[in-house]
Amino acid sequence: MEEHNHPEDNDSINANEVTNQAKQIVKNDPTKPIKRVYDDAVSAFADNEEFEVLPDFSTVRSKLQRVRSCL
């Protein structure tokens, strides 16, 4: 049996962390504009060298809108 020897998909993991951070911001302040939530979440990770690729706004927007609609 072959052993898996490929690296983890860090870009995907990092995008999930940014998205989860943004979802938490929406839960804490559902009145905050979605674009500002996204900007705040991205800025929290922007200086971290491990986060080479961050999700773009269009990818995260609908997820944040769904979180807000459930509150």
Secondary structure per residue as TSV (DSSP state, phi and psi in degrees):
chain	resnum	aa	ss	phi	psi
A	1	M	-	360.0	130.7
A	2	E	-	-77.8	143.1
A	3	E	-	-89.8	141.0
A	4	H	-	-68.2	127.9
A	5	N	-	-128.5	17.5
A	6	H	S	-92.8	153.2
A	7	P	-	-71.3	157.8
A	8	E	-	-63.2	155.5
A	9	D	-	-83.3	79.7
A	10	N	H	-62.0	-34.2
A	11	D	H	-61.7	-42.9
A	12	S	H	-67.0	-42.4
A	13	I	H	-62.4	-44.3
A	14	N	H	-64.7	-40.8
A	15	A	H	-62.2	-38.8
A	16	N	H	-65.1	-38.3
A	17	E	H	-64.4	-43.3
A	18	V	H	-63.7	-44.8
A	19	T	H	-62.8	-43.2
A	20	N	H	-64.2	-37.9
A	21	Q	H	-61.9	-44.3
A	22	A	H	-64.3	-40.6
A	23	K	H	-61.4	-40.3
A	24	Q	H	-65.1	-38.3
A	25	I	H	-62.7	-42.8
A	26	V	H	-62.2	-42.3
A	27	K	H	-64.1	-36.9
A	28	N	H	-74.7	-31.6
A	29	D	-	-145.7	82.4
A	30	P	T	-66.6	-11.0
A	31	T	T	-87.4	-10.8
A	32	K	S	-70.0	134.0
A	33	P	-	-57.8	141.1
A	34	I	H	-57.4	-41.1
A	35	K	H	-63.0	-40.1
A	36	R	H	-68.3	-37.6
A	37	V	H	-59.5	-48.6
A	38	Y	H	-58.1	-48.6
A	39	D	H	-59.7	-41.7
A	40	D	H	-64.9	-43.0
A	41	A	H	-65.6	-43.8
A	42	V	H	-65.8	-40.4
A	43	S	H	-66.0	-27.3
A	44	A	H	-66.0	-25.8
A	45	F	H	-109.7	-7.3
A	46	A	H	-61.2	-33.4
A	47	D	T	-85.5	-7.9
A	48	N	-	-81.3	119.6
A	49	E	T	-65.2	-22.2
A	50	E	T	-70.0	-21.1
A	51	F	-	-97.2	75.3
A	52	E	-	-73.2	-37.1
A	53	V	S	-119.7	121.1
A	54	L	-	-109.4	148.1
A	55	P	-	-66.7	146.1
A	56	D	-	-84.7	164.1
A	57	F	H	-57.7	-42.0
A	58	S	H	-63.7	-27.2
A	59	T	H	-73.7	-34.6
A	60	V	H	-94.2	-27.3
A	61	R	H	-51.9	-52.4
A	62	S	H	-65.7	-34.2
A	63	K	H	-63.8	-41.5
A	64	L	H	-70.0	-36.6
A	65	Q	H	-64.8	-37.6
A	66	R	H	-65.5	-41.5
A	67	V	H	-61.0	-46.0
A	68	R	H	-62.3	-40.3
A	69	S	H	-67.8	-21.0
A	70	C	T	-88.5	-4.9
A	71	L	-	-84.2	360.0
